[in-house]
Amino acid sequence: MQTELKSSNQAGVVAMISLSSWVERIGVTACTVWRWRKRGWLKVTNICGRLYLSAEAIREFNERAERGEFAQEHKAPARKPTET
């Protein structure tokens, strides 16, 4: 399997990339991607027990992220006052 992802070839077969390769490429943790999958934000394909992403799934995820569908208000943790 090539690490370069192309949308499709002449035969109409959709290119796939392993989920683990994509995680490394974008620089997030496996736990983060697990949450994205659980929330339905990322559509994966299971092939013989390994998870893959199609070019279409990546494109859809990126478009939704750019539109701000996944945006949430940043919640900074409250700090306890320090005793001196």
C-alpha positions in Angstrom: 0.0 0.0 0.0 1.4 3.4 -1.0 1.6 6.1 1.6 0.8 8.8 -1.0 -3.0 9.2 -1.3 -4.6 9.8 -4.6 -8.4 10.3 -5.0 -8.8 7.4 -7.4 -7.2 5.6 -10.3 -8.5 5.0 -13.9 -10.4 1.8 -12.9 -12.5 3.8 -10.4 -10.9 2.2 -7.3 -10.8 4.6 -4.4 -7.3 5.0 -2.9 -7.0 4.1 0.8 -4.5 5.0 3.5 -4.1 3.2 6.8 -5.5 5.1 9.7 -2.2 4.8 11.7 -0.3 6.3 8.8 -2.8 9.2 8.6 -2.6 9.7 12.4 1.2 10.1 12.1 0.9 12.4 9.2 -1.5 14.9 10.8 0.2 14.7 14.2 -2.6 13.8 16.6 -2.8 10.9 19.0 -4.6 7.6 18.5 -6.9 8.6 21.4 -8.0 11.8 19.6 -8.8 9.9 16.4 -10.7 7.3 18.4 -12.9 10.1 19.8 -13.4 11.5 16.3 -14.5 8.1 15.1 -16.8 7.6 18.2 -18.5 10.9 17.5 -19.0 10.0 13.8 -16.7 12.7 12.5 -14.4 10.3 10.7 -15.5 7.4 8.6 -13.2 4.5 8.4 -13.2 1.2 6.5 -12.3 -2.1 8.3 -10.3 -4.4 6.0 -9.3 -7.7 7.7 -9.2 -6.0 11.1 -7.1 -3.0 10.0 -8.7 0.5 9.7 -8.3 2.6 6.5 -9.5 6.0 5.3 -10.5 6.7 1.8 -9.6 10.0 0.1 -13.3 10.9 0.1 -13.5 10.4 3.9 -10.4 12.6 4.5 -11.8 15.3 2.1 -15.1 15.3 3.9 -13.5 15.5 7.3 -11.3 18.4 6.2 -14.2 20.3 4.7 -16.3 19.9 7.8 -13.5 21.0 10.0 -12.9 24.1 7.8 -16.6 25.0 8.0 -16.2 24.9 11.8 -18.6 22.0 12.5 -16.4 20.6 15.2 -15.6 23.9 16.9 -16.3 24.3 20.6 -15.7 27.0 23.1 -12.3 26.7 24.7 -12.7 25.9 28.4 -9.6 26.7 30.4 -9.4 24.8 33.7 -10.1 26.8 36.8 -7.1 27.4 39.0 -7.2 27.1 42.8 -5.9 30.2 44.6 -2.4 29.5 46.0 -1.9 30.0 49.7 1.1 32.0 50.8 
